[in-house]
Amino acid sequence: MTQSFSVSDAAAKRIAEIISGKGDITPVPALRVAVSAGGCNGFQYEFRLDAEVAPDDLVIATHGIRVVVDPASLDLMHDGELDYVNKLMGAHFAVTNPNAASGCGCGTSFSLA
């Protein structure tokens, strides 16, 4: 089974803005999307800039940016999408995850079926 993960145009644009705001840094970091145990539903999403890319990471290069996902996190988010939402209550990265059975109101925690 081929596992995939995608990045919306809005997320790519925001990642580019964040990285350009860091100044001229080398190597140019990628946004790492990961899943860890915790949160109010059992798993939580993590987003951080990371200059290191492991050989087994999935690397998504789009619109001049890179997003990386480790294999264990990819198993929990396969066929998902990273998005950037800007709503009245605030702006944030969010993962649309078809594997999540439920999530919390903050959008960073989920459980599996």
Order of alpha helices (4+ residues) and beta strands (2+ residues): beta-alpha-beta-beta-beta-beta-alpha-beta-beta-beta-beta
